[in-house]
Amino acid sequence: MLDFLFDRPLVSSSEIVDTLNISTVSVNELVKRFEKIGILREITGKKRYKKYFFANYVDIISRGTQNI
């Protein structure tokens, strides 16, 4: 799943399910764990059709380009 997030830092659970052929239950559990440790951040504020942002990756890229 991490490889997928590097390619697509803005995702929904359904996109992960469809792309990686992982069950919805497994994806939802992974997303919860990734949110808890700060890898993913939910950005819609909705109860359904949530989008998640791979915050750490984007932060690293942003820091690396600040002085350019």
C-alpha distance (Angstrom), angle and dihedral (degrees) to the residues before:
residue distance angle dihedral
M1 . . .
L2 3.81 . .
D3 3.80 91.2 .
F4 3.80 88.9 53.2
L5 3.81 91.1 50.5
F6 3.80 91.4 53.3
D7 3.81 88.1 56.3
R8 3.81 94.6 42.1
P9 3.81 113.7 24.6
L10 3.83 91.7 177.2
V11 3.81 111.8 58.5
S12 3.77 146.2 147.7
S13 3.79 125.5 -136.8
S14 3.80 90.5 -112.4
E15 3.82 91.1 55.2
I16 3.80 89.5 53.7
V17 3.82 91.5 48.0
D18 3.81 92.6 49.2
T19 3.79 96.8 43.6
L20 3.79 100.5 41.6
N21 3.82 98.5 32.2
I22 3.80 91.5 -129.2
S23 3.80 121.1 145.3
T24 3.78 118.5 -97.0
V25 3.81 90.5 -119.3
S26 3.81 91.8 54.1
V27 3.80 93.3 46.3
N28 3.80 92.4 48.8
E29 3.81 90.6 50.9
L30 3.82 91.9 48.7
V31 3.79 91.4 47.5
K32 3.82 90.7 51.3
R33 3.79 90.9 50.7
F34 3.79 92.4 46.1
E35 3.81 90.1 50.2
K36 3.79 91.6 49.2
I37 3.81 93.3 54.1
G38 3.81 93.9 41.0
I39 3.79 101.4 -108.4
L40 3.81 93.8 116.0
R41 3.79 128.9 34.0
E42 3.81 122.8 -163.1
I43 3.81 108.2 -131.2
T44 3.82 108.3 179.3
G45 3.80 101.6 63.9
K46 3.80 88.3 -142.6
K47 3.79 128.1 130.9
R48 3.82 91.5 -137.4
Y49 3.80 134.5 30.1
K50 3.78 91.8 27.8
K51 3.78 123.0 -178.3
Y52 3.77 122.3 -148.4
F53 3.77 128.7 -152.2
F54 3.82 123.0 -148.7
A55 3.79 90.3 -134.1
N56 3.80 100.4 175.6
Y57 3.79 93.0 54.8
V58 3.78 94.4 48.7
D59 3.83 90.7 45.8
I60 3.81 90.6 53.7
I61 3.81 91.8 48.9
S62 3.82 91.1 47.4
R63 3.79 93.1 51.0
G64 3.77 90.7 48.3
T65 3.80 92.8 55.0
Q66 3.82 101.1 40.8
N67 3.79 95.1 98.5
I68 3.79 96.4 45.8
